[in-house]
Amino acid sequence: MADHVHLEYVVEGDNFVSAGSATESVKACLKGMGVKPEDVRRVAISMYEGEINMVIHANGGKATADIYMDKVVITLADTGKGIADIELAMKPGYSTATDDVRSLGFGAGMGLPNMKKYADECLIESTVGVGTKVTLVTKFSA
Amino acid sequence: MKISQIAQILEGTFVTGEELSDREVYSACGSDMMSDVLAYVKDQGVLITGLCNPQVIRTAEMMDMLCIVFVRGKTPTPEMVELAKQRNIVLITSPRRMFSACGKLYSAGLQSGAF
């Protein structure tokens, strides 16, 4: 038996109807595995923000979830334009989102801060012109 | 408070999920900004919003919400209704504005789960 569950998704860029479907699938899987609702929600919030970011800023990308007994590791990798100043992007309220995105209820500059707030570990690697990879680790509460 | 009471207080119309209107909810959140819902909401059963797009349904699902009230007479699209149906989320549309909708529900005893 495998020691963990591996899930993979293709996230479509600029599709605001399907945005969030990868996260919903991971959420359903965690729920089905009996993970506590609070933990499931923490994973869902941070992954959803990351997924929305890929849809908005990076023309989509690939998402993976590796679910272990005690934690889940989410990666969100894109080949978008990259983040020039990660520290600035982490600042609550800082956003480069367009008015179109704001009209969807996002683009308030809360995406990265929310990811950091809800995940136990949040690693952002980015190269301008190459892409961004976000790794989110959420440990399940005892 | 039952979802049916919410609809009644807000003179709302069920768009979908009327059969689930017996469900109890204990707190609510009013926001047009989905990132704020994700940032601040803790265990809230009802989302009151003037925003009307599929991401509202997705956000409610992420937060395990049971019911969404669209204020200012906003009507969800068929696409949104379908998403809500699949997730057993009740959709209500109300002619009330955000401020009065929240005020009426708060006065009637519905709490804000987080401050």
Interface residues (C-beta under 8 A of the other chain):
Chain A: F16 V17 A19 G20 T23 E24 K27 P37 R41 A44 I45 Y48 E49 I52 S103 L104 G105 F106 G107 A108 M110 G111 P113 N114 K117
Chain B: D32 M33 M34 S35 D36 L38 A39 T49 L51 N53 P54 Q55 V56 R58 T59 E61 M62 M63 D64 E79
